[in-house]
């Protein structure tokens, strides 16, 4: 095909379109803005109805993209490096949940702070999250890597970071697109129904899976066409060039006649054998990288590998807390094993309190959702997350504060209709309002249940900033008054609650249901306080 003269960000956008992406979620920020803008103005993207509306912030963008991935579609979330700080909660947890449809997190770093507050290097975040990184060295590679990134994500069931910097983002070069444009994925729910529910018991298993995948990620880097080792006759120096830095290196050797061995790194984790080869054969190694000395610091670890023991070599457990006994074993001391924990006092799963209003909501919700098919309820952080456990098993996702609404929206964007968000009153005002605004701006067909127990119950019953404000907030954001329902949550209203949920699930727009009843534990505490105050007043009288 004919070459197109594209910015690096435009090459990524076109690569995503050609790779069968169903939605891009982003908040504008230089140098990442033009990725979403290019897709918004793309004729092919508009014909295919690829989602490209702006999100309210980076956090909601990340969560909504994860919701689309949950539903089996390919999705991309884009932001500048400081935006990743806003999205970090979901970003880190998404490494634990993994992905279903291919998911690329594109981060544009800004070395020298051309339009930013800092020079933050997003590779540190990806290393922190332990997910693969792709770092293109030119515009053609940016296009090719985007297509490859979706395949890599789906092969390993993990989000993949695409890291670019300002110069690549905003410089142009010829890009040859492929002729075999990929069709969008069909909608498909995760095979593991608990994959996206990060209750501690499930999250621990998912974290072990992430750890076990590290060797696979490294093997993929070793075989990647984007990592290349070029031998050289002069072994006095070896050069490791990362991403765009490879271009800078080769500009000094326009004929491609660099006399030194060169390792081009554009896919992470670092290709261990190539690293070992260049460090063992060369007297010195020059590391060229934009941003922090990430590889340079890691290189010292490779060179001193045999002298370092700890969690990487298995001397200490890679996951879980350290204990005095674990340290003792690492030091060579003998440790006496204690008796096994009796079943009578073994760990038992938590459960909703007897009399909790969430019981009534889940009973009605389960009966209604059964009419539409499973896999449609996105929950949030709070007591109601326990709806994932028996006897209800009512929710299908719980990722971070506020993610219920945005994931439901992303799943609805992917075609999962109806999608239901389950969120508490305090979580809604913490992080749910911006997600609801995104849904309202696009009139998304989602049903939001704000289960209002008038306190921050899970953390001890602190005062909720949402008390007495929920209806006004929802109406103020733009939810139609006819689709805001408030009622006292009681067992005797079971059929009425079912009718409301069913009606709003059938509504092709945003609806909010607010079942309200004070937390039973808070109510007990409040009554004790009232009783004590009354007794004190009587004593004074």
C-alpha positions as CSV (number, residue, x, y, z in Angstrom):
1,X,0.0,0.0,0.0
2,X,1.0,3.6,-0.4
3,X,2.9,5.3,2.4
4,X,1.2,7.8,4.6
5,X,3.0,10.7,6.3
6,X,2.0,10.3,9.9
7,X,2.8,11.6,13.4
8,X,3.8,8.9,15.8
9,X,0.5,9.4,17.6
10,X,-1.4,9.1,14.3
11,X,0.5,5.9,13.5
12,X,-0.6,4.4,16.8
13,X,-4.2,5.5,16.1
14,X,-4.2,4.0,12.6
15,X,-2.6,0.8,13.8
16,X,-5.4,0.5,16.5
17,X,-8.1,1.0,13.9
18,X,-6.5,-1.5,11.5
19,X,-6.1,-4.0,14.4
20,X,-9.9,-4.3,15.0
21,X,-10.1,-2.0,18.0
22,X,-13.7,-1.3,19.2
23,X,-13.1,1.7,21.5
24,X,-10.5,4.3,22.5
25,X,-10.8,6.0,25.9
26,X,-8.8,9.1,26.7
27,X,-8.4,12.4,28.4
28,X,-6.6,15.1,26.4
29,X,-3.0,15.9,27.4
30,X,0.0,16.7,25.3
31,X,1.7,14.7,23.8
32,X,-1.0,12.1,23.7
33,X,-4.1,14.1,22.6
34,X,-3.9,13.4,18.9
35,X,-4.4,9.7,19.2
36,X,-8.1,10.0,20.1
37,X,-8.5,13.0,17.8
38,X,-7.3,11.1,14.8
39,X,-9.7,8.3,15.6
40,X,-12.6,10.8,16.1
41,X,-12.0,12.1,12.6
42,X,-11.2,8.8,10.9
43,X,-13.7,7.9,8.2
44,X,-13.2,4.2,8.8
45,X,-13.5,4.5,12.6
46,X,-16.8,6.4,12.1
47,X,-18.1,3.8,9.7
48,X,-17.2,1.0,12.2
49,X,-18.7,3.1,15.1
50,X,-15.5,2.8,17.1
51,X,-16.0,4.5,20.4
52,X,-13.9,7.6,20.7
53,X,-15.7,10.1,23.0
54,X,-13.5,11.8,25.6
55,X,-13.7,10.6,29.2
56,X,-14.1,12.9,32.3
57,X,-10.6,12.0,33.5
58,X,-7.8,9.4,33.1
59,X,-9.2,7.2,35.8
60,X,-12.6,6.8,34.2
61,X,-10.9,6.3,30.8
62,X,-8.8,3.4,32.2
63,X,-11.8,1.8,34.0
64,X,-14.1,2.1,31.0
65,X,-11.5,0.6,28.7
66,X,-11.1,-2.3,31.2
67,X,-14.9,-2.7,31.0
68,X,-14.8,-3.0,27.2
69,X,-11.9,-5.5,27.5
70,X,-14.1,-7.4,30.0
71,X,-16.7,-7.8,27.3
72,X,-14.1,-9.3,24.9
73,X,-13.5,-6.3,22.6
74,X,-10.1,-4.7,21.8
75,X,-9.7,-1.4,23.4
76,X,-7.0,1.3,24.0
77,X,-6.7,3.9,26.7
78,X,-4.5,6.9,26.1
79,X,-3.0,9.6,28.3
80,X,0.1,11.6,29.1
81,X,2.5,10.4,31.8
82,X,1.1,12.4,34.6
83,X,-2.4,11.2,33.7
84,X,-1.2,7.7,34.7
85,X,-1.0,9.0,38.3
86,X,-4.8,9.6,38.1
87,X,-5.4,6.2,36.6
88,X,-2.9,4.4,38.7
89,X,-5.4,2.6,41.0
90,X,-7.1,0.8,38.1
91,X,-3.8,0.5,36.2
92,X,-2.1,-1.5,38.9
93,X,-5.2,-3.6,39.7
94,X,-5.8,-4.3,36.0
95,X,-2.4,-6.1,36.0
96,X,-4.0,-8.4,38.6
97,X,-7.4,-8.9,36.8
98,X,-5.7,-9.3,33.5
99,X,-7.6,-8.6,30.3
100,X,-10.2,-10.4,28.2
101,X,-10.3,-8.5,24.9
102,X,-6.9,-7.1,23.9
103,X,-6.0,-3.9,25.9
104,X,-3.3,-1.4,25.3
105,X,-2.4,1.4,27.7
106,X,-0.7,4.1,25.6
107,X,1.3,6.6,27.7
108,X,3.1,9.6,26.2
109,X,6.0,10.7,28.3
110,X,7.4,14.3,28.1
111,X,11.2,14.4,28.7
112,X,12.4,18.0,29.2
113,X,8.9,19.0,30.3
114,X,7.8,20.7,27.1
115,X,4.3,21.0,28.5
116,X,4.3,19.0,31.8
117,X,5.0,19.2,35.5
118,X,7.7,16.5,35.6
119,X,9.7,14.1,33.5
120,X,8.1,11.0,34.9
121,X,9.1,7.7,33.2
122,X,6.1,5.5,32.7
123,X,8.2,2.4,32.3
124,X,8.6,2.5,36.1
125,X,4.8,2.1,36.4
126,X,4.7,-0.8,34.0
127,X,7.7,-2.5,35.8
128,X,5.8,-1.9,39.1
129,X,2.7,-3.5,37.6
130,X,4.8,-6.3,36.0
131,X,3.2,-6.0,32.6
132,X,4.9,-6.0,29.1
133,X,6.0,-2.7,27.6
134,X,6.3,-1.8,23.9
135,X,8.5,1.2,23.1
136,X,8.7,2.0,19.3
137,X,11.8,3.5,17.8
138,X,10.0,5.1,14.8
139,X,6.6,5.8,13.3
140,X,6.4,2.6,11.3
141,X,7.2,0.6,14.4
142,X,4.6,2.5,16.3
143,X,2.0,1.4,13.8
144,X,3.3,-2.2,13.7
145,X,3.6,-2.5,17.5
146,X,0.0,-1.4,18.0
147,X,-1.3,-4.2,16.0
148,X,1.2,-6.6,17.7
149,X,0.3,-5.2,21.1
150,X,-3.3,-6.4,20.9
151,X,-2.2,-9.8,19.9
152,X,0.3,-9.9,22.8
153,X,-2.4,-8.8,25.2
154,X,-4.8,-11.5,24.1
155,X,-2.1,-14.2,24.0
156,X,-1.2,-13.6,27.7
157,X,-4.5,-12.2,29.0
158,X,-2.8,-9.0,30.2
159,X,-2.9,-5.3,29.5
160,X,0.2,-4.0,27.6
161,X,1.8,-0.6,27.9
162,X,2.8,1.3,24.8
163,X,5.3,3.9,25.9
164,X,6.2,6.8,23.6
165,X,7.9,10.2,24.1
166,X,7.3,13.7,22.8
167,X,9.6,13.6,19.8
168,X,8.2,10.4,18.4
169,X,4.6,11.5,19.2
170,X,5.0,14.8,17.3
171,X,7.4,14.0,14.4
172,X,6.3,12.7,11.0
173,X,7.6,9.8,8.9
174,X,6.3,7.6,6.2
175,X,4.2,4.7,7.4
176,X,3.1,1.8,5.2
177,X,-0.2,0.3,6.5
178,X,-1.2,-3.3,6.1
179,X,-3.8,-4.5,3.7
180,X,-5.4,-7.1,6.0
181,X,-7.5,-4.9,8.3
182,X,-8.6,-7.0,11.3
183,X,-12.4,-7.3,12.0
184,X,-13.6,-6.3,15.5
185,X,-13.9,-9.1,18.1
186,X,-17.2,-10.6,18.8
187,X,-18.4,-9.8,22.3
188,X,-17.4,-12.6,24.8
189,X,-17.4,-12.6,28.6
190,X,-14.5,-13.9,30.6
191,X,-14.3,-17.7,31.0
192,X,-13.4,-17.3,34.6
193,X,-16.4,-15.6,36.1
194,X,-14.4,-14.4,39.1
195,X,-11.4,-13.0,37.1
196,X,-12.3,-9.3,37.6
197,X,-13.5,-9.6,41.3
198,X,-10.5,-8.5,43.4
199,X,-11.6,-9.7,46.8
200,X,-8.4,-10.7,48.6
201,X,-8.9,-14.5,48.2
202,X,-9.3,-14.1,44.5
203,X,-6.7,-11.4,44.1
204,X,-4.0,-13.5,45.8
205,X,-4.6,-16.2,43.1
206,X,-4.5,-13.7,40.3
207,X,-1.3,-12.2,41.7
208,X,0.4,-15.6,41.7
209,X,-0.7,-16.0,38.1
210,X,0.8,-12.6,37.2
211,X,4.1,-13.7,38.8
212,X,4.0,-17.0,37.0
213,X,3.5,-15.1,33.7
214,X,6.8,-13.2,34.1
215,X,8.9,-16.0,32.5
216,X,6.4,-16.0,29.6
217,X,6.7,-12.2,29.2
218,X,10.5,-12.5,29.2
219,X,10.4,-15.4,26.6
220,X,8.2,-13.2,24.4
221,X,10.7,-10.4,24.6
222,X,13.6,-12.8,23.7
223,X,11.8,-13.8,20.6
224,X,10.4,-10.4,19.7
225,X,11.2,-8.9,16.2
226,X,11.4,-5.5,17.9
227,X,14.4,-6.5,20.0
228,X,17.5,-6.9,17.9
229,X,21.1,-7.7,18.5
230,X,23.6,-6.4,15.9
231,X,27.2,-7.6,16.4
232,X,30.2,-5.3,16.0
233,X,33.9,-5.8,15.6
234,X,34.9,-3.3,18.3
235,X,34.1,-4.8,21.7
236,X,35.6,-1.9,23.7
237,X,32.0,-0.6,23.9
238,X,28.6,-2.1,23.6
239,X,25.4,0.1,23.2
240,X,21.9,-0.7,24.5
241,X,19.5,1.7,22.8
242,X,15.9,1.8,24.0
243,X,13.0,2.9,21.8
244,X,13.5,6.2,20.1
245,X,17.1,6.4,21.4
246,X,17.9,3.8,18.8
247,X,17.0,6.3,16.1
248,X,19.3,8.9,17.8
249,X,22.1,6.3,17.8
250,X,21.8,5.5,14.1
251,X,21.6,9.2,13.1
252,X,25.3,9.2,14.1
253,X,25.9,6.3,11.7
254,X,23.8,7.2,8.7
255,X,25.3,4.3,6.7
256,X,24.4,1.8,9.4
257,X,28.1,1.1,10.0
258,X,28.2,1.3,13.8
259,X,31.4,-0.6,14.8
260,X,30.1,-1.6,18.3
261,X,27.7,-4.3,19.2
262,X,24.2,-2.8,19.5
263,X,21.2,-4.1,21.4
264,X,18.0,-2.4,20.3
265,X,15.3,-2.8,23.1
266,X,11.7,-2.0,22.1
267,X,9.9,-4.7,24.1
268,X,10.2,-5.4,27.8
269,X,10.9,-7.2,30.1
270,X,14.5,-6.9,29.0
271,X,15.7,-9.8,26.8
272,X,18.0,-11.4,29.4
273,X,20.2,-13.5,27.1
274,X,20.9,-10.5,24.8
275,X,21.7,-8.4,27.9
276,X,24.1,-11.1,29.2
277,X,25.7,-11.4,25.8
278,X,26.5,-7.7,25.3
279,X,27.7,-7.2,28.9
280,X,29.9,-10.3,28.9
281,X,31.6,-9.5,25.5
282,X,32.1,-5.7,25.8
283,X,34.4,-3.8,28.1
284,X,31.9,-1.1,28.7
285,X,28.2,-0.7,28.0
286,X,26.6,2.6,27.1
287,X,22.9,2.8,27.8
288,X,20.8,5.2,25.7
289,X,17.2,5.7,27.0
290,X,14.8,8.6,27.4
291,X,13.6,9.3,30.9
292,X,14.8,7.7,34.0
293,X,17.9,5.4,34.1
294,X,15.6,2.4,34.3
295,X,17.6,0.0,32.2
296,X,20.9,1.3,33.5
297,X,19.8,0.5,37.1
298,X,18.5,-2.9,36.0
299,X,21.8,-3.6,34.2
300,X,23.7,-3.4,37.4
301,X,21.3,-6.1,38.8
302,X,22.1,-8.4,35.8
303,X,25.8,-8.0,36.2
304,X,25.7,-8.7,40.0
305,X,23.0,-11.3,39.7
306,X,25.1,-14.1,41.3
307,X,26.0,-11.9,44.3
308,X,22.4,-11.1,45.2
309,X,19.8,-13.3,46.8
310,X,16.3,-12.6,48.0
311,X,12.9,-12.7,46.5
312,X,14.0,-13.0,42.8
313,X,16.0,-16.2,43.3
314,X,13.5,-17.8,45.7
315,X,15.4,-17.4,48.9
316,X,12.4,-15.5,50.2
317,X,8.9,-15.9,48.9
318,X,8.0,-13.6,46.0
319,X,4.6,-12.8,47.3
320,X,3.0,-12.3,50.8
321,X,4.4,-10.7,53.9
322,X,7.8,-11.3,55.4
323,X,7.8,-13.0,58.8
324,X,10.6,-13.5,61.4
325,X,10.6,-17.2,60.5
326,X,11.1,-16.5,56.8
327,X,14.0,-14.2,57.5
328,X,15.5,-16.8,59.9
329,X,15.4,-19.5,57.1
330,X,17.1,-17.1,54.7
331,X,19.8,-16.6,57.3
332,X,20.3,-20.3,57.7
333,X,18.7,-20.8,61.1
334,X,16.5,-23.8,61.8
335,X,12.8,-23.0,62.5
336,X,10.5,-25.2,64.4
337,X,7.1,-25.7,62.8
338,X,4.1,-25.1,65.0
339,X,0.9,-27.1,65.1
340,X,-1.6,-26.9,62.3
341,X,-4.4,-24.4,62.7
342,X,-7.6,-26.2,63.9
343,X,-10.5,-26.0,61.5
344,X,-12.6,-24.4,64.3
345,X,-10.5,-21.3,64.1
346,X,-9.5,-21.3,60.5
347,X,-10.2,-18.3,58.3
348,X,-13.8,-17.9,57.3
349,X,-15.1,-15.7,54.5
350,X,-16.8,-12.4,55.5
351,X,-20.6,-12.0,55.0
352,X,-23.1,-9.2,54.9
353,X,-24.5,-8.4,58.3
354,X,-27.9,-9.9,59.3
355,X,-30.4,-7.2,58.5
356,X,-28.2,-5.3,56.0
357,X,-30.1,-3.5,53.3
358,X,-27.8,-4.9,50.7
359,X,-29.5,-8.3,51.1
360,X,-32.8,-6.9,49.8
361,X,-31.1,-5.3,46.8
362,X,-29.2,-8.4,45.8
363,X,-32.2,-10.7,46.1
364,X,-34.2,-8.6,43.8
365,X,-31.3,-7.9,41.4
366,X,-30.4,-11.6,41.0
367,X,-34.0,-12.5,40.1
368,X,-34.2,-9.7,37.5
369,X,-30.7,-10.3,36.0
370,X,-31.6,-14.0,35.5
371,X,-34.1,-12.8,32.9
372,X,-31.3,-11.2,30.8
373,X,-28.4,-13.6,31.3
374,X,-25.4,-13.5,33.7
375,X,-22.3,-11.4,33.6
376,X,-23.9,-8.0,33.7
377,X,-23.3,-6.6,37.2
378,X,-20.3,-4.4,37.9
379,X,-19.7,-3.6,41.6
380,X,-17.5,-1.3,43.5
381,X,-15.5,-1.1,46.8
382,X,-17.6,-1.4,49.9
383,X,-19.7,-3.8,52.0
384,X,-21.8,-4.7,48.9
385,X,-18.7,-6.3,47.3
386,X,-19.6,-9.3,49.5
387,X,-22.4,-9.9,47.0
388,X,-19.7,-11.8,45.1
389,X,-19.8,-14.5,47.7
390,X,-22.5,-17.1,48.5
391,X,-25.4,-17.0,48.7
392,X,-25.7,-14.3,46.1
393,X,-22.7,-14.4,43.7
394,X,-24.4,-11.4,42.2
395,X,-21.5,-9.3,40.9
396,X,-19.0,-9.8,38.0
397,X,-16.4,-7.1,38.7
398,X,-14.8,-5.1,41.5
399,X,-11.6,-3.3,40.5
400,X,-11.3,0.1,42.2
401,X,-13.2,3.0,43.7
402,X,-15.7,4.2,41.1
403,X,-15.1,1.6,38.5
404,X,-18.6,0.0,38.6
405,X,-20.2,2.8,36.6
406,X,-17.4,3.2,34.1
407,X,-16.9,-0.5,33.5
408,X,-20.7,-0.9,33.1
409,X,-20.5,1.9,30.5
410,X,-17.6,0.3,28.7
411,X,-19.4,-3.1,28.6
412,X,-22.5,-1.4,27.3
413,X,-20.4,0.4,24.6
414,X,-19.2,-3.1,23.6
415,X,-22.9,-4.3,23.3
416,X,-23.5,-5.8,26.7
417,X,-27.0,-4.4,27.3
418,X,-28.3,-4.1,30.0
419,X,-25.3,-3.5,32.1
420,X,-25.8,-2.7,35.8
421,X,-23.5,-0.8,38.2
422,X,-23.7,-1.5,41.9
423,X,-22.1,1.3,44.1
424,X,-22.5,2.6,47.6
425,X,-23.4,6.1,48.6
426,X,-19.9,7.1,49.8
427,X,-18.1,5.5,46.9
428,X,-20.3,7.3,44.5
429,X,-19.3,10.7,45.8
430,X,-15.6,9.5,46.1
431,X,-15.2,8.4,42.5
432,X,-18.5,7.5,40.9
433,X,-19.8,10.9,39.8
434,X,-17.3,11.5,37.0
435,X,-18.1,8.1,35.6
436,X,-21.8,8.8,35.7
437,X,-21.2,12.1,33.9
438,X,-19.5,10.2,31.1
439,X,-22.5,7.9,30.8
440,X,-24.9,10.9,30.8
441,X,-23.0,12.7,28.2
442,X,-23.4,9.7,25.9
443,X,-26.8,8.6,27.2
444,X,-25.4,5.1,27.8
445,X,-27.9,2.3,28.4
446,X,-26.8,1.5,32.0
447,X,-28.6,1.1,35.3
448,X,-26.8,2.5,38.3
449,X,-27.9,1.2,41.7
450,X,-26.6,3.4,44.5
451,X,-27.2,1.3,47.6
452,X,-27.4,4.0,50.2
453,X,-26.8,3.0,53.8
454,X,-26.1,6.6,54.9
455,X,-22.5,5.9,56.1
456,X,-19.1,4.7,55.1
457,X,-19.9,1.4,56.7
458,X,-17.0,-0.8,55.6
459,X,-14.5,1.4,57.3
460,X,-16.3,1.9,60.5
461,X,-19.4,3.9,59.8
462,X,-17.9,7.3,59.2
463,X,-20.2,10.1,57.9
464,X,-20.9,9.8,54.2
465,X,-20.5,13.0,52.2
466,X,-23.3,11.7,50.1
467,X,-26.0,11.9,52.8
468,X,-29.0,13.7,51.7
469,X,-27.4,14.7,48.3
470,X,-27.6,11.7,46.0
471,X,-30.8,12.6,44.2
472,X,-29.8,16.2,43.7
473,X,-26.3,15.2,42.4
474,X,-27.7,12.7,39.9
475,X,-30.3,15.2,38.7
476,X,-27.7,18.0,38.6
477,X,-25.4,15.8,36.5
478,X,-28.3,15.2,34.0
479,X,-30.1,12.0,34.9
480,X,-33.8,12.5,33.9
481,X,-36.0,12.8,37.0
482,X,-38.3,10.1,35.6
483,X,-35.4,7.7,35.8
484,X,-34.3,8.4,39.4
485,X,-36.0,6.1,41.9
486,X,-35.6,6.5,45.7
487,X,-37.2,4.1,48.2
488,X,-36.7,2.5,51.5
489,X,-35.1,-0.9,51.1
490,X,-37.2,-3.5,52.9
491,X,-38.1,-7.2,52.3
492,X,-41.8,-6.4,52.0
493,X,-41.0,-4.3,48.9
494,X,-39.3,-7.1,47.0
495,X,-41.7,-7.2,44.1
496,X,-41.8,-3.4,43.8
497,X,-38.0,-3.3,43.7
498,X,-37.9,-6.0,41.0
499,X,-40.3,-4.0,38.9
500,X,-38.2,-0.9,39.2
501,X,-34.9,-2.7,38.3
502,X,-36.6,-4.5,35.4
503,X,-38.1,-1.3,34.0
504,X,-34.8,0.6,34.1
505,X,-32.8,-2.3,32.6
506,X,-35.2,-2.0,29.6
507,X,-34.7,1.7,29.4
508,X,-32.2,2.8,26.7
509,X,-30.5,5.4,28.7
510,X,-29.0,6.3,32.1
511,X,-31.1,5.4,35.1
512,X,-30.4,5.6,38.8
513,X,-32.0,3.5,41.5
514,X,-31.3,4.5,45.2
515,X,-32.5,1.9,47.7
516,X,-32.0,3.6,51.1
517,X,-31.8,2.3,54.6
518,X,-29.3,3.1,57.3
519,X,-26.5,0.6,58.0
520,X,-27.6,-1.8,60.8
521,X,-24.3,-1.4,62.6
522,X,-24.4,2.4,62.4
523,X,-28.0,2.3,63.6
524,X,-27.1,0.3,66.6
525,X,-24.3,2.7,67.4
526,X,-26.5,5.7,66.9
527,X,-29.2,4.3,69.2
528,X,-26.6,3.6,71.9
529,X,-25.4,7.2,71.6
530,X,-28.9,8.6,71.8
531,X,-29.7,6.4,74.8
532,X,-26.5,7.5,76.6
533,X,-27.3,11.2,75.9
534,X,-30.8,10.7,77.1
535,X,-29.7,9.0,80.3
536,X,-27.1,11.8,80.8
537,X,-29.8,14.5,80.4
538,X,-32.1,12.7,82.8
539,X,-29.4,12.4,85.4
540,X,-28.8,16.2,85.2
541,X,-32.5,16.8,85.6
